Amino acid sequence: MYGLRELKPTIKVTEASVECPVLDCMCTVERQRHSFRRDARFRCPHHGIYISPSTFEYERETDNLLWCDGDDRALLQAIKTVKRESRIARDNSEDAVTWNVFRLFERTDTLAGLLSALLCRPISNPRVIYWSYDQQSGGVWEPLSRARQEFGERDQRGSEPDLIIVSDQSLIWIEAKVTALNETRPSNPPYSLPAYEAGGNGWFHHAFRSDPSTITNTAGLYELMRFWLLGSWIAEHACLSFHLVSLVLDRQEPDLVGRVAPYLQESVRRAFLRATWKEIYRYVAAGTELFPEREDLLHYFENKSLGYRAGALQAAFSVDEKLPLRAS
Ligand SMILES: [Zn+2]
């Protein structure tokens, strides 16, 4: 896997060509535009990567993954049967980052500690549902399927949080952002705001302080609205508290809670929070969990690139100080 230490700080991009981003590589490929393509003319023959001016993609998905033994690969294959889209082989893939970080906590049985630290409350026996795929049933997590139906979503366009975590105390939904931001509006009408408002016997009015159109179109919180609505409804029926976590880069959306909170009916059993990848890095760096792969994960955070902007290499996480979680 290539990162900040293996890639050129800047690459030359012309109208017709792009140079390979790997250090010391002399190869130049044809410049591709618009949607990303994996054609031979965009591939560096020495490094086996497909190149665009802003990112690159590995030959195999596993080239971009830290954890890809037999069990991991089988799980990823199974996830793809329900997951909508996957660009996991690309350097700037949010899904790859999500997998590389959370799969390790799951594999090492240390997720309860991380979640307890992030949520500032005890969490026990967490079970992870990646991109709506339930490892126990081998399909879409059934409560989510029911909620999608209840609120008028078609399965193919249904809400799909990156991670759903079911624990003894709480239902936790995590939407992980690395390149994207939380401001979203419906892009593919028809969509049905009335169905969101009417579903679950009008659950919307227990969950929000505003109407769907204001939240969606004025505030641009379409995705978070759906997660908060469906997640809180499922949690209520399961007698669990609900936490919706927006996991973002430290530098992005510092005012997110202030933007979102006015629209939500929060309570002692229902909360929205913004967490950052840097907090997770600090948690690992602080050595609370001493799994053998700890150094691999720290190196990943420190070395992770996010493609190029105007020819300049972008660092994903600005992680230069190893401080304890929530030390300030
Ligand atoms: Zn190359």
Residues whose N, C-alpha, C, O or C-beta is under 5 A from the ligand:
A	BS01	ZN	C20 V22 C25 C27 C44 H46 H47
